[in-house]
Amino acid sequence: MHDTIILCYKINLFLRVNMMAKMNIDYNKFSRFVAQLVKKLGLLNRDQKSCYGLTMPQCFTIEALAQNDRLTMNMLSRELGVTVSTMTRIIDILLRDGKVNRRNNSRDRRQVCIELTAAGRALAEKLKQCSDQYAKEILDKIPEENKNELIKSLKILIKAVESSNKKCYSGISRTIINIRR
C-alpha cells in the first residue's frame, strides 16, 4: 500500500512539473509510472475483492450492472472492453451462481439484457463498500493539501487515456478507466 501511495505522488509530481514547466516530457518514465500504478492497483484491488470468490472480470461486471441497472450483452462487453464471447462466459458463471438474470429485450427480442438479482445487488453493495474502504485507506495516507490536486490530476489522466490511441496500451487504458472516476 505504501508503494502505491509513493507512486501516486510520483505521478502527480511528474504531471505537475511537466505541465507547469512545459518542458520536454520523458514519455518512457511516464509510461513506466503508469504501468507500475496500474499493476499495483490491480494487485491490491484483486486482493481486496478476491475474498468474495469472484474474478476481477466478474467484479467489474457486477459493478457495471450496479451502476446501470440493466445492460445488453453488447453494451456490457463494450463497457468492460472484452469481446461478446468473453462476456458471455463471465455472465454464464454469474447466472449459474444466481448473481444475474438474462432476459430478452421487450423491444427487440434479438437483444439479451443482463440485470442483477437480489443476491447480485447485495454483492454489488459489498464490492462498493470494499472499494470505498480501499480508496479511503489510500487517501488517508495522502496529506490533506494534496488530495484535491491528486484527484484533479487523475481526472486529467483518465480523460487523456480515454481519448488516446488504445492499441498499444488497451489493457492499461481499460484498467485506468475502470479506476473509480
Residue pairs with C-beta under 8 A, 6 or more apart in sequence:
1 44
1 137
1 138
1 141
2 141
3 40
4 37
4 40
4 41
4 44
4 138
5 138
5 141
5 142
7 33
7 36
7 37
7 40
8 37
8 138
8 142
8 150
9 142
9 146
10 33
11 33
11 34
11 37
11 153
11 157
12 146
12 149
12 150
12 153
14 29
14 30
14 33
15 153
15 156
15 157
16 149
16 153
17 23
18 25
34 157
34 172
34 176
35 172
38 172
38 175
38 176
41 175
41 179
42 56
42 175
44 134
45 56
45 131
45 134
46 56
48 130
48 131
48 133
48 134
49 56
49 59
49 127
49 130
52 59
52 123
52 126
52 127
52 130
54 62
54 123
55 90
57 80
57 82
57 86
57 90
58 90
58 93
58 94
59 127
60 80
60 178
61 76
61 80
61 87
61 90
61 91
61 94
61 100
62 94
62 99
62 100
62 116
62 120
62 123
62 124
62 127
63 124
63 127
63 128
63 131
64 71
64 76
64 79
64 80
65 71
65 76
65 100
65 114
65 115
65 116
65 120
65 124
66 116
66 121
66 124
66 125
66 127
66 128
68 75
68 79
69 115
70 113
70 114
70 115
71 79
71 113
71 114
71 115
72 105
72 111
72 112
72 113
72 114
73 84
73 87
73 88
73 91
73 111
73 112
73 114
74 84
74 111
76 87
76 91
76 114
77 83
77 84
77 86
77 87
80 87
80 174
81 170
81 174
82 90
91 100
91 102
91 114
94 100
94 120
95 101
95 102
98 117
98 119
98 120
99 116
99 117
99 119
99 120
99 123
100 114
100 115
100 116
100 117
100 120
101 114
101 115
101 116
101 117
102 112
102 113
102 114
103 112
103 113
103 114
103 115
104 111
104 112
104 113
105 111
105 112
105 113
116 124
131 180
135 180
139 147
142 150
154 179
155 181
157 176
158 176
158 177
158 179
158 181
161 169
161 172
161 173
161 176
161 177
162 173
162 177
164 173
166 173
166 174
